[in-house]
Structures are given as C-alpha cells and as structure tokens.
Amino acid sequence: MSKKYNVAVVGATGAVGETMISILEERDFPIENLYALASSRSAGK
C-alpha cells in the first residue's frame, strides 16, 4: 500500500495555484485529500 498525502494549495484560483494543481494531477501524486484554499473574493471560481 502506497502512502497518500493530504495536500493544501493556498491561492488555488490564482495562476500559480492552478499550475500547482495541474502538476499534481499530471504526475499522479498520491493525494488522499486536496484542499484548494483561496480568498473569499475567489468564491465560485
């Protein structure tokens, strides 16, 4: 059984945050839970 990680991406709706999430997906990083964090101004994005 491989270890899975809880990952939080701060600024997930910004350019760097979106790129980080894409890289994690592309590399099939073993994620248990992904927490996409952003400011209240970004709600719904």
C-alpha positions in Angstrom: 0.0 0.0 0.0 1.5 3.4 -1.0 1.2 6.3 1.3 -1.2 9.1 0.3 -0.9 12.7 1.4 -3.3 15.5 2.5 -2.3 18.5 0.3 -3.4 22.1 0.7 -2.9 24.5 -2.2 -3.0 28.1 -1.0 -4.2 30.6 -3.7 -5.7 27.8 -5.7 -7.6 30.1 -8.0 -4.6 32.1 -9.0 -2.1 31.3 -11.8 0.4 29.6 -9.6 -2.2 27.6 -7.6 -3.9 26.4 -10.8 -0.5 25.4 -12.2 0.4 23.5 -9.0 -2.9 21.5 -9.1 -2.3 20.7 -12.7 1.2 19.4 -12.0 0.0 17.3 -9.1 -2.6 15.7 -11.4 -0.2 15.2 -14.3 2.4 13.5 -12.1 -0.3 11.3 -10.4 0.8 12.5 -7.0 -0.7 10.2 -4.3 -3.2 12.5 -2.7 -5.7 11.4 -0.1 -7.4 14.8 0.3 -6.8 18.0 -1.7 -7.7 21.3 -0.1 -8.0 24.2 -2.5 -7.7 27.4 -0.5 -8.5 30.8 -1.8 -9.7 34.2 -0.6 -13.4 34.9 -0.3 -13.1 37.1 -3.4 -12.5 33.9 -5.4 -15.7 32.1 -4.2 -17.2 30.1 -7.0 -14.1 30.1 -9.2 
